[in-house]
């Protein structure tokens, strides 16, 4: 991941922070999605809402289609508004990263008192996901 790619994650989280601080916690996911789209547009960010993700099997597209909440500069974003994130929420984001063949994702939870933004990096060669923290993110920046 380059420094710019990490900055893009930072920018995406900044939009969510503004939305959460303005609206507060506990509203429906769709409220946060709509507000996020508005705030991102106001900041000049070209986000794609309801990003369609296709899965294929041996070169044949499957009929099942998935929709990620947002896509921005190679980042898949999933929104939740729950008391606490669980393994199922994380698995959804991580599967979307695999399907889209992307390496960066953010799982947002607007249901807590403070916005939770879990930033993930997918390492396809090891088929491993890393939770990026303030302590480890610099070791994954390549330039």
Secondary structure by P-SEA (a helix, b strand, c coil): ccaaaaaaaaaaaaaaaaaaaaccccccaaaaaaaaaaaaaaacccccccbbbbbbcccccccbbbbcccccccbbbbbbbcccccaaaaaaaaaaaaaacccbbbbbbcccccbbbbbbbbbcccccccccccccccccccc
